[in-house]
């Protein structure tokens, strides 16, 4: 469990390139990502919304990866107080049943994947 004042950053990303963004986050940061289908109410266009949580110190890297994958992505970075569960990687629940990808760890549509220190 991660906990503390303004340590956790819930991230919401609206994009038409969810695969590129989520793969970068999963492979380079080891963070699980959840995708939702959403509709922009102004344009009535379909998009994907990605959700993950990162530590405050990881925000700069995440923003850079999102810009690189989709310069038009809409990103909301919030302040969180606590996150638990949704782990990804060797030794975490559920990871053993998910196949590893050729380029990285096992995939999961989960919220957070950092091991506690």
N, C-alpha and C positions, 0 to 999 in steps of 0.2 A: 504494500500500500504506500502510495506517495501522499504526503500531507504537509501542509504548511502555508503560510500567508503568501499568496501570489506566486507559488512555485509552479503550479500546474497550469498549462495553457491548452484549453480545449480549442481545437482548430476546425473551422468549417470552410470548405473550399467548394465553390460552384464552378464547374468546368465542363467543357465539351471534350476534354482529353483526360478522363479519369484513369484510364489504364496507365498512361505514361506517368502521371503524377503519383498514383498509388504504388506502382512498381519502384519508383525512385525512393519513396518514403520507406517502403518495406525493405528494400535491398540496402540502401545507404544508411538508414537510421535504425533498422530493426524494429520499427514501430508498426503495429497493426492498424489497418485502415478499414472503415466501414463505408460502403457506398449506398446511397439512396437515389431513386429516380425522383426528380422534382420538376415542377413547371414554373417558369418565370411568368408571373401574373401580368406584367406590363406587356411582354411580347407574346405570351402564351406559347413559348418555345420550351421544349423538353431539354433538360440538362441533367448532369449528375451532381450530387452533393456528396463530398467525402468528409468523413469525420475521423479525427484522431486526437490524442492528447500527447503533448510533449512537455519536457521540462522547459523552464524559462530560458535556460542557456542554449536550447536547441532551436529556438524560434528563427534566428537569423539564417541558419542552414536550411530549415524547411522553406522559408520564404524564397530563398535563392533557388532551390530545386523546383518550386512551383513556377516561378517566373521563367526558368529555363524550359520547362515542359509546356507551359501554357501562359504566355504573357498576358492573355485576356482574362485569366481566372480571377474570380472575386473571392477574396480571402477575409475571413473574420477570425480574429484571435481574441479569445476571451480570457478572463481570469477565473481559475478554479481553485477550490480549497482542498479537495480530496478525490483520489481515484483509486480503484481497487479492481482486481480481476482483469480478464482480457489479455492474458499474457501470451507471448509469442516466443518461440525459440526452444532449444533443447532444455528439457527439464521442467517445462511449464505444462500445466494441465491442457490436454487436448492437442498439444503440438506433436506428440508422438504419432497420432493417427493421421496427420496431414502430411502429404508428400512434400519433400524438399524440392525446390526448383533448381534447375541447372545453375542459375546465377545467384542463388541466395538461400536463406533459411526457409522453413516451412511457412506457407501463407496462412493467414487467418483473417476473417472479417470480424475483428475484435477491436476494442477501444484502446488499449494501451499495452505496451509490451516491454517496458523496461524492468529489469530485475532489480529488486531492492538491494541496496548496498549493504 
